[in-house]
């Protein structure tokens, strides 16, 4: 964990997952993306610069996940499992999903289903992030999105991988034994009626 190299590469893309489609009265699509967060002080981290590296005390880092640990794209289900397992093994790191809104014209009509994965170029993702945080007006964002119209691409393979991983994760959660059967909703309701 303590040997981290941070470089700025604006040519990479960010995977986003369609959460809800647009509506006739609201031509925006809600999408999720993965981010990693460190919200406790953690010593031993380093930032690599062209001239060397600098140690720092990690506090409040939030980073958008662009790729798995060992590949340029999420092309295998193991990429997601390994990413979450790695984060779980780090006492101060957590992976979360967050959302942002994108105009529906950025999506291919045949591939705008819930769960579809798209790759957004950095500039488009950054504009969507600023819009979500209220730093861009709807009009400004629409103009920028129009400018970057060709920079969102459907990722068929990543769609398949995220879908498979999601299904398997839900199945595993359902099949796990309850840690405390008394906390199950059905059990508590039955006992309270008694």
C-alpha positions in Angstrom: 0.0 0.0 0.0 2.8 2.5 0.8 4.4 2.5 -2.6 2.0 4.4 -4.8 2.9 6.2 -8.0 0.5 8.9 -9.1 0.7 10.2 -12.6 -1.6 12.4 -14.6 -2.8 10.7 -17.8 -5.6 12.6 -19.4 -5.8 10.2 -22.3 -7.4 7.4 -20.3 -11.1 6.8 -20.1 -13.4 6.1 -17.2 -15.9 3.3 -17.1 -19.5 4.3 -16.2 -22.4 1.9 -15.8 -25.9 3.0 -16.9 -28.2 3.0 -13.8 -31.4 4.5 -15.1 -32.4 5.4 -18.6 -33.6 8.9 -19.7 -37.3 9.9 -19.5 -39.3 11.9 -22.0 -39.3 14.9 -19.6 -35.7 14.5 -18.5 -33.2 13.7 -21.3 -30.4 12.6 -18.9 -29.1 9.2 -18.0 -27.9 8.4 -14.5 -24.6 6.4 -14.4 -22.4 4.9 -11.7 -18.7 4.9 -11.5 -16.2 3.2 -9.1 -14.0 5.2 -6.8 -11.6 4.3 -4.0 -11.5 6.3 -0.8 -9.1 6.6 2.1 -10.6 8.6 4.9 -8.2 7.8 7.8 -4.6 9.0 8.2 -2.3 6.4 6.6 1.5 6.7 6.7 3.9 5.3 4.2 2.4 6.6 0.9 4.5 8.3 -1.8 3.7 10.4 -4.8 6.0 9.9 -7.7 7.0 12.9 -9.7 9.4 13.2 -12.7 12.3 14.2 -10.4 11.6 11.7 -7.7 9.0 10.8 -5.0 7.7 12.5 -1.9 6.4 10.8 1.2 3.1 12.0 2.5 0.4 11.1 5.1 -2.7 9.9 3.3 -5.9 11.6 4.5 -9.1 11.9 2.6 -8.0 10.6 -0.8 -10.7 9.9 -3.3 -9.7 8.5 -6.7 -11.8 7.5 -9.7 -11.1 3.9 -10.8 -10.3 3.7 -14.5 -8.9 0.2 -14.9 -8.4 -3.0 -12.9 -5.1 -3.7 -11.1 -3.4 -5.5 -13.9 -5.2 -4.8 -17.2 -6.3 -1.8 -19.3 -10.0 -2.8 -19.2 -12.3 -5.0 -17.0 -12.3 -7.9 -19.4 -12.5 -10.7 -16.8 -14.7 -11.1 -13.8 -11.6 -11.7 -11.7 -10.5 -8.1 -12.3 -13.4 -6.9 -10.2 -13.0 -9.6 -7.5 -9.3 -8.9 -7.2 -9.9 -5.1 -7.0 -12.4 -5.5 -4.2 -10.3 -8.1 -2.4 -7.3 -5.9 -2.6 -9.2 -2.9 -1.2 -10.7 -5.1 1.6 -7.1 -6.2 2.6 -6.1 -2.5 3.1 -7.4 -1.3 6.5 -7.9 2.3 5.3 -9.3 1.9 1.8 -12.8 1.3 0.6 -14.3 1.1 -2.9 -17.7 2.7 -3.6 -20.1 3.5 -6.4 -21.1 7.1 -7.0 -23.3 8.6 -9.7 -23.4 11.3 -12.2 -25.8 12.4 -15.0 -25.1 12.4 -18.7 -27.2 13.6 -21.7 -28.9 10.8 -23.4 -27.5 11.7 -26.8 -24.1 10.4 -25.6 -25.4 6.8 -25.6 -26.1 4.5 -28.6 -29.9 3.9 -28.6 -29.5 0.2 -28.9 -27.1 0.0 -26.0 -28.6 2.3 -23.3 -29.9 -0.6 -21.1 -29.5 -0.6 -17.3 -26.1 -2.2 -16.7 -24.5 -1.1 -20.0 -20.9 0.0 -19.5 -19.6 3.0 -21.4 -16.1 4.5 -21.5 -15.9 8.3 -21.2 -12.8 10.2 -22.2 -11.3 12.2 -19.3 -12.7 15.6 -20.5 -16.3 14.4 -20.7 -16.1 12.6 -17.3 -14.5 15.8 -15.7 -17.3 17.9 -17.1 -20.0 15.5 -15.8 -18.3 15.5 -12.4 -18.3 19.3 -12.3 -21.9 19.4 -13.4 -22.9 16.9 -10.6 -21.1 19.1 -8.0 -22.8 22.2 -9.2 -19.7 23.8 -10.8 -21.3 23.8 -14.3 -24.7 24.9 -15.2 -27.0 22.6 -17.2 -26.5 24.7 -20.3 -22.7 24.8 -19.9 -22.6 21.0 -19.4 -24.9 20.4 -22.4 -22.6 22.5 -24.6 -19.5 20.6 -23.4 -21.2 17.2 -23.8 -22.1 18.2 -27.4 -18.5 19.1 -28.0 -17.4 15.7 -26.6 -20.2 13.8 -28.3 -17.9 11.1 -29.8 -16.0 10.5 -26.6 -18.4 8.1 -25.0 -18.1 4.5 -26.3 -20.1 1.4 -25.5 -17.9 -1.3 -24.0 -19.6 -4.6 -24.8 -17.0 -6.8 -23.1 -17.0 -4.7 -19.9 -20.8 -4.7 -19.9 -20.7 -8.5 -19.9 -18.1 -8.7 -17.1 -19.9 -6.2 -14.8 -23.2 -7.9 -15.4 -21.7 -11.3 -14.6 -19.9 -10.0 -11.5 -23.1 -8.3 -10.3 -25.2 -11.4 -10.7 -22.6 -13.6 -9.0 -22.2 -11.1 -6.1 -25.9 -11.0 -5.5 -26.1 -14.8 -5.6 -23.2 -15.1 -3.1 -24.9 -12.6 -0.8 -28.2 -14.5 -0.9 -26.6 -17.8 -0.2 -24.5 -16.7 2.7 -25.5 -17.8 6.1 -26.9 -15.1 8.3 -24.5 -13.9 10.9 -27.4 -13.5 13.4 -30.7 -15.1 12.4 -32.5 -12.9 14.8 -31.6 -9.8 12.7 -33.5 -11.2 9.6 -36.5 -9.0 8.8 -38.9 -12.0 8.5 -37.8 -13.4 11.9 -38.2 -10.1 13.7 -41.7 -9.5 12.2 -42.8 -13.0 13.1 -41.5 -12.6 16.7 -43.1 -9.2 17.1 -46.6 -10.4 16.1 -46.4 -13.2 18.7 
